[in-house]
């Protein structure tokens, strides 16, 4: 037989053998995959940020091999909807129970205690401006600020905000039973955007003081503030009047002493004249 023919036959037989082995192995793998058990898990359809609430549109059920299912994986969409993500969840990632928070678990966070239209602003206080430590979370206060104008040399006290809710005293956000007065250095207030701007400006340009409101006080009062001059009057005019009165008194006493013939005798704070015979 021709040597070339032998080589061709050997190559053909080798290709046939290789193909047969390949198809046999592929069929075996497919059979193994078909026989592998699967399970449903909840995965993220998009990236979910920390503290973001999970909705149905952000998650889906997916069939994955049983051996790849995490022991803490969420297996039902109802277990994930309306929960909050504790950390970042990447698209396609399985949702894990320890990384989901319920509403009751996130309620202690400051951001979740704010109304939709409110912001939290922290202001520095002292024992005096912080109502001697009697403020507790849930109280309402008015904010009064004292401003001084150097050019006009005027000082005015003005109520800049009324009925502002105290969110936290220092870092305490919960009113404790039988809570004792505690002097702190900061108070966090819940305000709207415009109120936040007023509060920050009043703290920057003046000296603020918190005024505790009664729990039953729901009123809002109109006030134009009070100037220092309104409390004490015009000190310059009063000083001029006093000086004129003292000068008039001295002139009268001097003229009276000149009309009398005698010598002036001073005993302590008393002054008298004794007549001297010529």
C-alpha positions, 0 to 999 in steps of 0.5 A: 500500500502506498505510504501516503495513503496510509498517512491520510487514512490515519489522519482521518481516523484520528479526526473521527476519534477526536470528534467522537470524544468531544461530542461524548464529553459535551453530552456528558457535561450537558447531562450533568448540568441538567441534573444539577439542582437549582434554586430561586434567589433575589438579585438586584436588577441595578446598583442599590446605594446604602440607606436606599429603599428597595422596591419591586422594580429594583430586584428580580428572582433568578434561578441559580445552581443550588451550590451557589446560593448563599446561606443568608440569601433572600429567596422571596421578593416580599422579603426584600421589598420596602427594606433598606440597604445597609451597604452597596448592592451591585447589580446582579448580586444576591440580596443577603438578609443581614444587609437589609434593614427594616423601618424599625431598624433605621428609625434611630438614624437622624435622616429617617427622623426628618420630615421630607421638607426638613433639614437638620442643623446643629448649633453650638450652645452654652449652659445659658443659651441651651436653657441650662440643660433642660432641653430634650429631644422632642421639645420645641424652642424659639431662636432669638439672636442678638445683633450688633451694628458697629457703624450705627453702634446699635444692638438689637435682639430679634426672634428669628425662628419660632416653634423649632423642633429639637431633634437631638441634644449633643448626640442623644436622639431619644428622650429617656424616662426620668432624664435629668438636665444635662449641659451640652455643647450642641443642639440639633434642630429640625428646620425647613430650607429657608429656616436653615439659612436664617439660623446659620446666618443668625449664628454667624452674625449674632449670638443666638439663644434658645427659648424653650416653649411650653408643650401646650403653646401652639401660637406664633407671635409677631415681633419687630425685636427690641433695640438697646436704646428702647430698654435704657433710653437715650443715655447721651441726652440723659447725661446732658440733662444731668450735667446741666442740672448739676451746673445749675445747682452749683451756680445757685449755691455759689450765688447764694454764698456770695449774697451772705456775709460770712464764712463757709463752714463744711462739716462732712457732707454738710455745708453752712455759713456763719455770719461774721460781725464787721 
